[in-house]
Amino acid sequence: MNIEVYTLIDYSLIFQGTAFTSKSSKEVTILNDHIFCVNSDGMIEKIISPTNSDYESFVTAHQNNKNFHRLDEGQFLLPGFIDLHVHAPQWAQTGTALDLPLYDWLNTYTFPIEAKFSDIQFAKEVYEQVVNQLLANGTTTALYFATVHKEASILLAQICADKGQRGLVGKVVMDDTSQNPAFYRDQNTASALTDTEDFIIAVKELAKNVKQGVYPVVTPRFIPSCTDEALKGLGELAAKYDTHIQSHCSESDWAHGYVKERFGKNDAFALHDFGLLQDKSVMAHCNFLEENDQDLFKETGTAIAHCPISNAYFANSALPLKNFSEKGIEIGLGSDISGGFSPSLYDNIRQSVITSRMLEDGVDPSLPSQERGLENSRITINEAFYFATAGGGESLSLPIGKIQENYTWDVQIVDTKHTTIPLPIFNGDELIDIFQKIMYLTRPEHIREVWVQGEKVHSKQK
Ligand SMILES: O=c1[nH]c(=O)c2nc[nH]c2[nH]1
């Protein structure tokens, strides 16, 4: 298209600045001083490079219009982050209660907190805060577990809708009376399934008027909390309404062992038997996937939500991330609030690199170096960035996570020149060095603006 044509197009938004986005899982593209044209649906319709002969005249034609945004010096565009695993109610206990193994942690701290979400006022307070927090940390899309309560789960979807975040929300199912405490579980299997169906219908209705989209997610908490009948019914509901599915899979020694004992097979195959592994399925943790489980993930298009901070507390191991990624399994990052204490995917990007380095080198200094670690396990910061953005988008089968034509305008603007805490960027730094400094040092204070589907949803004054 030549300049006469695209200067006449009525774009809703035009941005001029430098962006970082993934080209592949290993490579970051730098779009230096490009122009980004966004249409009224909030999609990136056109990206113009300064090498394009029409670039200057395009800027001249648009720069004085209200919809033209020129980034200041030191500001950079990045895709908004996609958090593939957040327990929204657990925001109420984030940063505390990390002293017990998974089973005891759930029963001692987590189920009592989640039980409180029968109180819709309490739910509102916590859910509004967690959505604000994630937006301020650059997270534009989140895949949420709510609680067993239908009303409070619908409220979480409504809050995402109102605040402009793309929320994928699940009413949690925990119906097994022998595994869940009386004070916190579905009343029975039938009500777990009807509540889930009502929830799906309500969120689909809500979604009709939400520009960025909100989505219902079929959510068996994990196999240990559900009866066979509920798991089967949930697989059927996901197929009937074509929803996303989320659960936990092969997380800790205990959870992995429990499923093996109950079904004589691993989580992956057990979940698959109930119709719960498919292209829109995202399974958290997955540390103990064996070879055939990995193949099944690949075949079904099931994604892993890698939660590196949480894994350090509850997973009894480090995820062989590099190995799984090289097999072609879809992978994104999850904060796993509150098994993970940080609402920031920047922190999880950093931890995923650190964990991979420790996995490669090993951790027991009494062993000879060649026996200490797992070869070829380290990932780069570029790969971690990919998992937090494009990898998350692929996992959810949505056109998000990249700054590229035909993707949504879901971006964060990072200001490296914050007046009191600037990033250490000095003359002579290459853009790729700046990218790495952003990855390792950005805090919410540096995230100046966040946009979802072409709408500004968070801004921070200088
Ligand atoms: O990290 C976790 N957090 C949870 O809330 C949970 N429930 C089951 N398994 C879990 N793992």
The ligand as an SDF file (V2000), in Angstrom:
LIG
                    3D

 11 12  0  0  0  0  0  0  0  0999 V2000
    0.5330  -24.2530   43.6170 O   0  0  0  0  0  0  0  0  0  0  0  0
   -0.6220  -24.6930   43.7790 C   0  0  0  0  0  0  0  0  0  0  0  0
   -1.6040  -23.8590   44.2100 N   0  0  0  0  0  0  0  0  0  0  0  0
   -2.8730  -24.2720   44.4040 C   0  0  0  0  0  0  0  0  0  0  0  0
   -3.7390  -23.4950   44.8020 O   0  0  0  0  0  0  0  0  0  0  0  0
   -3.1350  -25.6410   44.1240 C   0  0  0  0  0  0  0  0  0  0  0  0
   -4.2410  -26.3800   44.1790 N   0  0  0  0  0  0  0  0  0  0  0  0
   -3.9020  -27.6050   43.7750 C   0  0  0  0  0  0  0  0  0  0  0  0
   -2.5880  -27.6730   43.4750 N   0  0  0  0  0  0  0  0  0  0  0  0
   -2.0940  -26.4620   43.6830 C   0  0  0  0  0  0  0  0  0  0  0  0
   -0.8580  -25.9860   43.5170 N   0  0  0  0  0  0  0  0  0  0  0  0
  1  2  2  0
  2  3  1  0
  2 11  1  0
  3  4  1  0
  4  5  2  0
  4  6  1  0
  6  7  1  0
  6 10  2  0
  7  8  2  0
  8  9  1  0
  9 10  1  0
 10 11  1  0
M  END
$$$$
